[in-house]
């Protein structure tokens, strides 16, 4: 079992504190969902875990199996087993999906132990079939000209091919119609197991109808203020966040714009 542990994490952006002491522990074989109103720091948490230079860590720790993640460069975090599916994936002209994925896989392996071309192609074809992606997308430039739904499927394709220990999925359901949502969810569910843990950031219960989380956390004002099981997400869908604010005496205030 591997563990990703976040303790007392404080994060600033341009001098404004966004995260004000986040505590989360995620083990492999677990799926955690983080929900909360806009501006409460959910996407900031994702970016901080992966080392976006825009975000300054002012206090707290992030460790992966006891190793200090915050001391790692971004590529070192990826090699250690962390993966981020972004809200707005970048387009990279001149680099095909297939070339990008094969290079990323080989970057995780020792020199001389590169994945064989035939094994790579067989696995890529299989994962693309699972995600109902046209095979010609493998030879298209990375995310260039992709629709929103195609970009999201492509993020999950990368997840399935790279097989990280932990994935952070930042609003992977955003902009998906119901059919695409089911396909993306199937891909994530296929990853579930003792060697994989996941943190899903979402606004909506609808994604969690297809991916049942083990734990649900509510973020407000830069902190995790309440945790529970799948039933917590269902209650939020039915009643919104006001009951939590009233229960905990939280005033209507956001910590800043999420990025």
C-alpha positions in Angstrom: 0.0 0.0 0.0 1.2 3.5 -0.8 0.1 6.7 1.0 -0.2 10.3 -0.2 -0.4 12.5 3.0 -1.1 16.2 3.0 -0.7 17.9 6.4 -1.4 21.5 7.4 -0.9 22.7 3.8 -0.9 26.5 3.4 -0.7 28.0 -0.1 -0.5 31.6 -1.3 -0.8 33.1 -4.8 0.5 36.6 -5.4 0.5 37.2 -1.6 -3.1 36.0 -1.0 -3.5 32.9 1.1 -5.8 30.4 -0.7 -5.2 27.2 1.3 -5.3 27.6 5.1 -4.3 24.3 6.5 -5.5 21.3 4.4 -5.2 17.8 5.8 -5.9 14.8 3.7 -4.6 11.2 3.7 -5.1 9.1 0.6 -4.1 5.4 0.3 -4.0 3.3 -2.8 -7.1 1.3 -3.3 -9.1 4.4 -2.3 -11.0 7.0 -4.2 -11.5 10.3 -2.5 -13.8 13.1 -3.8 -13.3 16.8 -2.9 -16.3 19.0 -3.3 -17.1 22.6 -2.3 -18.2 26.0 -3.6 -16.3 28.0 -6.2 -13.2 29.8 -4.9 -12.6 27.5 -1.9 -9.2 26.3 -3.1 -9.9 22.9 -4.7 -8.0 23.5 -7.9 -5.3 25.3 -5.9 -4.8 22.0 -4.0 -4.4 20.1 -7.2 -1.8 22.5 -8.6 0.1 22.7 -5.4 0.4 18.9 -5.1 1.9 18.8 -8.6 4.3 21.8 -8.1 2.8 24.6 -10.2 5.3 27.5 -9.8 2.5 30.0 -9.5 1.6 28.6 -6.0 3.8 29.3 -3.0 3.8 26.7 -0.2 4.1 28.7 3.0 3.5 25.9 5.5 2.7 22.2 5.7 3.9 19.0 4.1 3.0 16.7 1.2 4.6 13.2 1.4 4.4 10.1 -0.8 5.3 7.0 1.1 7.2 9.2 3.5 9.2 11.1 0.7 8.9 14.9 0.7 7.0 15.7 -2.5 7.5 19.5 -2.1 11.3 19.0 -2.5 10.8 17.3 -5.9 10.8 19.0 -9.3 7.6 18.5 -11.3 9.0 15.8 -13.5 10.3 14.0 -10.3 6.8 14.1 -8.9 5.5 12.4 -12.0 8.2 9.8 -11.9 7.4 9.1 -8.3 3.9 8.2 -9.3 1.8 11.4 -9.2 -0.5 12.4 -12.1 -2.7 15.4 -12.7 -5.6 15.5 -15.1 -6.1 19.3 -15.6 -9.3 21.3 -16.2 -7.8 22.8 -19.3 -5.2 20.6 -21.0 -2.6 22.3 -23.1 -2.3 21.9 -26.8 1.1 20.8 -28.1 1.6 21.2 -31.9 4.0 18.9 -33.6 3.9 16.1 -31.0 1.4 13.3 -31.7 -0.5 11.6 -28.9 1.3 8.3 -29.5 4.7 9.9 -29.4 3.9 11.9 -26.3 2.6 8.8 -24.4 5.5 6.5 -25.4 8.0 9.2 -24.4 6.2 9.7 -21.1 6.2 5.9 -20.4 9.9 5.5 -21.2 10.8 8.5 -19.0 9.6 6.4 -16.1 11.7 3.4 -17.0 15.4 2.8 -16.8 17.6 3.3 -19.8 17.7 0.1 -21.9 14.3 -1.0 -20.5 12.1 1.1 -22.9 8.7 -0.3 -23.7 8.6 -2.2 -27.0 6.8 -0.6 -29.9 4.5 -3.5 -30.4 3.6 -3.8 -26.7 2.9 -0.1 -26.6 0.7 -0.1 -29.7 -1.4 -3.1 -28.4 -2.0 -1.5 -25.1 -2.7 1.9 -26.6 -5.3 0.4 -29.0 -6.9 -1.5 -26.1 -7.2 1.6 -23.9 -8.5 3.7 -26.8 -11.2 1.1 -27.4 -12.2 1.2 -23.7 -12.6 5.0 -24.0 -14.4 4.8 -27.4 -11.7 7.0 -29.0 -11.1 6.9 -32.8 -7.8 5.2 -33.5 -6.7 8.1 -35.7 -6.5 10.3 -32.5 -3.2 8.5 -31.7 -1.6 10.3 -34.7 -3.1 13.7 -34.0 -1.1 16.4 -32.3 -1.6 16.5 -28.6 -5.0 18.1 -27.9 -4.8 20.3 -31.0 -8.2 20.8 -32.4 -9.7 18.4 -29.8 -13.2 19.1 -28.5 -13.6 19.5 -24.7 -14.9 15.9 -24.4 -12.0 14.6 -26.5 -9.5 16.4 -24.3 -11.0 14.8 -21.2 -11.0 11.4 -22.7 -7.4 12.0 -23.7 -6.5 12.8 -20.1 -7.9 9.5 -19.0 -6.1 7.7 -21.8 -2.8 9.2 -20.4 -3.9 8.0 -16.9 -4.5 4.5 -18.1 -1.3 4.3 -20.0 1.0 5.8 -17.4 -0.5 3.9 -14.4 0.5 6.3 -11.6 0.2 5.5 -7.9 -2.0 8.5 -7.4 -4.1 10.6 -9.7 -5.6 14.0 -9.1 -8.5 14.6 -11.4 -9.5 18.3 -11.5 -13.1 18.6 -12.7 -12.6 15.8 -15.2 -16.4 15.9 -15.7 -16.6 19.5 -16.7 -18.3 19.9 -20.1 -19.0 16.2 -20.6 -22.3 15.0 -21.9 -23.9 12.0 -20.2 -22.4 9.5 -22.7 -18.9 10.9 -22.5 -19.2 11.0 -18.7 -20.0 7.3 -18.6 -17.1 6.4 -20.8 -14.6 8.5 -18.8 -16.0 7.0 -15.6 -15.5 3.5 -17.0 -11.8 4.3 -17.6 -11.3 5.6 -14.1 -13.1 2.6 -12.6 -10.9 0.3 -14.6 -7.9 1.8 -12.8 -9.3 1.0 -9.3 -7.2 -1.5 -7.3 -4.5 -1.9 -4.7 -1.9 -0.1 -6.7 -3.9 3.1 -7.5 -5.4 5.9 -5.4 -7.4 8.8 -6.7 -8.4 12.3 -5.7 -11.4 13.6 -7.7 -12.2 17.3 -7.6 -15.8 17.9 -8.7 -18.8 20.2 -8.2 -21.4 17.6 -9.0 -22.8 14.4 -7.7 -23.5 13.2 -11.2 -19.9 12.0 -11.7 -20.1 10.2 -8.4 -23.1 8.3 -9.7 -20.7 6.4 -11.9 -17.5 6.5 -9.7 -18.5 5.6 -6.1 -15.9 7.3 -3.8 -14.7 5.7 -0.6 -14.5 9.1 1.0 -16.0 12.5 0.3 -14.5 15.8 1.7 -16.0 19.3 1.7 -13.7 22.3 1.3 -14.6 25.7 2.4 -12.4 28.8 3.0 -9.3 26.9 2.2 -9.8 23.9 4.5 -11.4 20.6 4.6 -14.3 21.2 6.9 -16.3 18.0 6.7 -15.6 14.4 5.6 -17.9 11.4 5.1 -18.9 8.6 2.7 -20.8 8.7 -0.6 -23.9 9.7 1.3 -22.3 13.1 2.0 -22.2 13.9 -1.7 -25.8 12.9 -2.1 -26.8 15.2 0.7 -24.9 18.1 -0.9 -26.6 17.5 -4.2 -30.0 17.6 -2.5 -29.4 20.4 0.0 -26.5 22.4 -1.2 -23.8 23.8 1.2 -25.9 26.0 3.4 -26.5 23.3 6.0 -22.8 22.8 6.4 -22.2 26.5 6.8 -25.0 26.7 9.4 -23.8 23.6 11.2 -20.2 24.8 11.4 -20.9 28.5 11.7 -19.1 29.4 8.4 -19.8 32.8 7.0 -20.3 33.3 3.2 -16.8 34.0 2.2 -14.5 32.6 -0.5 -10.7 32.5 -0.2 -10.0 33.7 -3.8 -10.1 32.8 -7.4 -9.3 29.2 -8.2 -6.7 28.6 -10.9 
